[in-house]
Amino acid sequence: QETIGQVSQETQADAGTKTQASIGNDVSSIVEKAMPSVVAINNKMIYTQDNWLFGQQQYEVPSSGSGIIAGQNDTELLIITNNHVVEDSEELSVTFIDNQSVKAAVKGTDSDSDLAVIAVQLSDIPEETRKQIKAADLGDSDSLKLGQGVVAIGNALGQGQSVTVGYVSALNREVKAEDQTSRTLLQTDAAINPGNSGGALLNMKGEVIGINAAKYSSTEVEGMGYA
């Protein structure tokens, strides 16, 4: 999880094409629709530390994050996540909705946008698991308005998938990360915590309109997450 500053009632089909927003506070139908598309990512990263006595030393550090199933090719299931979730990874695995864990490999990364694609061999995924997972439905983040409801799903604190709910707090917010990289992001007050990175931010139709990437961390601040 990157830190900034240190840095519907049931959905119903209308003519088979449109879905209606949830009513009230119940987003269970949205979550049920989206959960098969979200994975937990577990990672062993190599951390390098300079020690004045022993010189440069490397440590294996376990970390966790989230990902979104984007689709597949002839041999691989393709998953989108944040670059900082898989950066410097030595060993990578994903866990699907049925808690089945499978080895994954980095397919491509873009540090500027903090995005990455990882791949799982289709042959490594049990048939029962393949029946339960699906590619995410994508929405249009350009059409978002302030105050619209959003739902975040991710592997918070590495404890498995959890759901948080909030609103679109700001659009096109320029934020600077610990490494001084500046990005223009969507701001939400849905709780975003370590392990949520790479997970789905959904609109009230259950469509992905953001990838949870960061939070502002301070004792004086709450409810400032970014996607």
C-alpha positions in Angstrom: 0.0 0.0 0.0 1.5 3.3 -1.1 1.2 6.2 1.3 0.9 9.8 0.3 2.3 12.6 2.3 5.1 10.3 3.4 3.2 9.1 1.0 -29.9 -2.6 -4.6 -31.8 -3.8 -3.7 -30.8 -6.4 -6.2 -29.5 -5.0 -9.5 -32.1 -5.4 -12.2 -31.7 -5.6 -16.0 -33.6 -3.1 -18.1 -34.0 -4.4 -21.7 -31.0 -6.6 -21.0 -28.5 -3.8 -21.1 -28.9 -1.4 -18.2 -28.6 -2.0 -14.5 -30.1 0.2 -11.7 -28.2 1.6 -8.8 -28.5 0.0 -5.4 -31.2 1.4 -3.1 -30.3 2.6 0.4 -27.1 1.2 2.0 -27.2 -2.4 0.8 -24.5 -3.0 -1.8 -24.5 -6.8 -1.4 -25.7 -7.3 -5.0 -22.9 -5.1 -6.3 -20.3 -7.1 -4.3 -21.7 -10.4 -5.4 -21.4 -9.4 -9.0 -17.9 -8.1 -8.7 -16.2 -10.5 -6.2 -15.5 -13.2 -8.8 -13.3 -10.7 -10.7 -11.2 -9.6 -7.7 -8.1 -11.6 -6.5 -5.8 -11.3 -3.5 -2.1 -11.1 -4.3 0.6 -12.4 -2.0 4.2 -11.5 -2.7 7.7 -12.1 -1.4 9.7 -8.9 -2.1 13.4 -8.3 -1.8 14.2 -5.5 0.5 17.7 -4.0 0.4 19.2 -2.2 3.4 22.5 -0.6 3.9 24.1 -1.6 7.2 27.1 0.4 8.4 28.7 -2.7 9.9 27.8 -5.5 7.4 27.4 -3.4 4.3 24.4 -3.9 1.9 22.0 -6.7 3.0 18.9 -8.1 1.4 15.8 -9.5 3.2 12.7 -11.3 2.0 9.7 -9.4 3.0 6.1 -10.8 2.6 3.6 -8.3 1.3 0.0 -8.3 0.1 -2.2 -6.6 -2.4 -5.1 -7.0 -4.7 -5.8 -7.4 -8.4 -8.6 -7.3 -11.0 -9.2 -10.1 -13.6 -9.1 -8.3 -17.0 -9.4 -11.2 -19.4 -7.3 -14.0 -20.9 -5.4 -15.1 -23.9 -4.9 -18.6 -25.2 -2.8 -19.8 -22.2 -3.0 -17.1 -19.5 -5.5 -15.4 -17.2 -4.5 -11.7 -17.1 -4.8 -9.6 -14.0 -4.4 -5.9 -13.5 -2.8 -4.5 -10.3 -0.5 -1.7 -9.1 3.1 -1.7 -10.0 4.1 -1.2 -6.4 2.3 -4.4 -5.4 4.5 -6.6 -7.6 7.7 -4.4 -7.9 10.8 -6.4 -6.9 8.8 -9.5 -6.4 10.6 -12.8 -6.0 7.6 -15.1 -5.5 4.0 -14.2 -6.5 0.7 -15.9 -6.1 -3.0 -15.0 -6.4 -6.0 -16.2 -4.4 -9.3 -16.5 -6.2 -12.9 -16.2 -4.8 -12.9 -19.8 -3.7 -9.6 -19.4 -1.7 -7.7 -21.4 -4.3 -4.1 -20.0 -4.6 -2.1 -20.2 -7.8 1.4 -19.1 -8.8 1.6 -15.9 -10.9 4.2 -14.1 -12.9 4.7 -10.5 -13.9 3.8 -9.9 -17.5 4.4 -6.1 -17.8 4.7 -3.0 -15.7 4.5 0.8 -16.0 6.0 2.6 -13.0 4.8 6.0 -14.3 1.2 5.1 -14.0 1.8 2.6 -11.2 0.1 -0.2 -13.1 1.1 -3.8 -13.8 -0.3 -6.9 -15.5 0.4 -10.3 -14.0 -0.4 -13.7 -15.5 -1.6 -17.0 -14.3 -1.3 -20.1 -16.5 -4.8 -21.3 -17.3 -3.6 -24.9 -16.9 -2.7 -24.1 -13.3 -6.3 -23.1 -12.4 -8.5 -26.0 -11.3 -11.7 -26.4 -13.3 -13.9 -25.7 -10.4 -12.2 -22.4 -9.8 -12.4 -21.4 -13.5 -16.2 -21.8 -13.2 -16.4 -19.3 -10.4 -14.2 -16.5 -11.7 -14.8 -14.0 -14.5 -13.4 -10.8 -16.1 -14.4 -7.5 -14.5 -17.0 -5.3 -16.1 -15.4 -1.9 -16.9 -17.2 1.4 -16.5 -16.4 4.9 -17.5 -14.4 6.9 -14.9 -14.7 10.0 -17.1 -18.4 10.2 -16.5 -18.1 10.2 -12.7 -19.6 13.0 -10.7 -18.9 14.3 -7.2 -21.0 12.5 -4.5 -21.6 9.4 -6.5 -21.4 6.2 -4.5 -18.5 3.8 -4.8 -17.6 0.4 -3.4 -14.0 -0.7 -2.8 -13.0 -4.4 -2.6 -9.5 -5.6 -1.7 -7.2 -7.7 0.4 -6.9 -5.3 3.3 -4.0 -6.0 5.6 -3.6 -9.3 3.8 -6.5 -10.9 5.6 -8.6 -11.7 2.6 -11.2 -9.7 0.7 -13.1 -7.0 2.5 -15.6 -4.4 1.3 -15.8 -0.7 2.1 -18.3 1.9 0.9 -18.0 5.6 0.2 -18.4 8.4 -2.3 -16.5 10.2 -5.0 -14.8 12.9 -3.0 -12.9 14.7 -5.7 -11.9 14.3 -9.4 -8.5 14.9 -11.0 -6.7 15.4 -7.7 -3.0 15.8 -8.1 -1.1 13.9 -5.4 2.5 13.3 -4.7 3.8 9.9 -3.4 6.8 9.2 -1.1 9.1 8.9 -4.2 7.9 12.4 -5.3 6.0 10.9 -8.2 3.0 13.1 -9.0 -0.2 11.5 -10.3 -3.7 12.8 -11.1 -6.1 10.5 -9.2 -9.7 10.0 -8.1 -10.3 10.7 -4.4 -12.7 8.7 -2.3 -13.7 8.5 1.3 -14.2 4.7 1.1 -11.6 3.2 3.4 -8.4 2.2 1.5 -5.8 0.3 3.6 -2.6 -1.6 3.1 -3.4 -4.6 0.9 -6.2 -2.7 -0.9 -3.7 -1.6 -3.6 -4.6 -3.0 -7.0 -8.2 -3.8 -6.0 -11.4 -2.6 -7.6 -13.2 0.6 -7.0 -16.7 0.1 -8.3 -19.7 2.3 -9.3 -23.2 1.4 -8.2 -23.6 -0.8 -11.3 -20.7 -3.0 -10.2 -18.4 -1.7 -12.9 -14.7 -1.0 -12.2 -14.1 2.7 -12.4 -10.8 2.8 -10.6 -7.9 0.8 -9.2 -7.3 1.6 -5.5 -3.7 2.8 -5.2 -3.0 5.0 -2.2 -4.1 6.7 1.0 -3.1 9.9 2.7 -1.7 8.8 6.1 -1.7 11.2 9.0 -3.1 11.3 12.6 -5.0 14.4 11.5 -6.5 12.8 8.3 -9.1 10.2 7.6 -11.2 9.3 4.5 -8.7 10.4 1.9 -8.0 7.4 -0.4 -7.0 7.5 -4.1 -7.6 5.4 -7.1 
